[in-house]
């Protein structure tokens, strides 16, 4: 099953963008995700720090969008055919 989603580091970074990237992937608020990770880290004696470092090294950065690419990845053009006959 291919959902088309990919896990990338977020541009909304505090340290490396890992938690923001996971929050983007699961479509949850970045602040909420960060709070949950800190709470889990407290109960796991900060073992989550090692997982964070590994993820920061392995996760790719989010590709930059061009001015012609929309958020869903489809190609868009600035040309509007509806105004083709209008002369200004």
N, C-alpha and C positions, 0 to 999 in steps of 0.2 A: 504494500500500500504506500504510494508516493503522494504525500500531501503538498509537495512543492515548497515546504518551509525548510530553511536552512538556519543553523545556529551560527551566529556571528557575534563578535564583540560589539557592544553598543557604542555609538558616538557620544552618548550621555554617560561620561566616565567619571568615576570618583578615583579609582586606582587604575585598573586595566580594562574596565568595561565588561567583565565577565558576568557579573550579576545583572547588569542592565541588558546584556545580550540574552540571558536566560529569561529575564522578564519579558523581553520583546517576543521571544519564541513562544512563551506560554500566554502572551497577551495579558499580562498583569502589570500593575503599577510598579515602577522602579523603586520607589521609596518603601513600599510594602515588602518587596522582595528583599531589599537590603536589611530591613528590620528583622525579617524572618531568619535570614542567614546569620545575623549577629546573635540572635537568641539561640539558634541551633549551635553556633560556635561556642557559646558559653557552656552548653550542656555536654559538648563533646571534647572538652578540654582543648579547644582550638585546633583539633585535628582537621577541621575544614580549611585551615590556612594552606595546608599541603595540597588539598584538592583544588583550591583556588589558584595556586601557583602553577599547577599542572595544566589546568584549564586555560590560564592566561598564556601559557607557552604553546598549547595545541590549537586553540580556537583561532580561526582566521579573522582578520579585520573585516568590517562590513565594506563591501565594494561601494565606491562613490558613484552616485547617479549623475548622469549627464542632463543637460537642460532639455533633452528630447525624450527622456525616459520617464515614464510615470511611476508612481509608487508600486503599482502592481506588476511592473516590469514590461508593460506593453509599450510599443512605440507610439509617440504622439508627434504631431506636426503643428507648427504655428500657422500653417495655411488653412484658412477657413473657407470652404467652398460655398457656403451660404451667402457670402458677400461678393461673389464672383462678378456679378453684373453691376454692382454699385460703383459709381464714380464719384469721388469726392473732390 
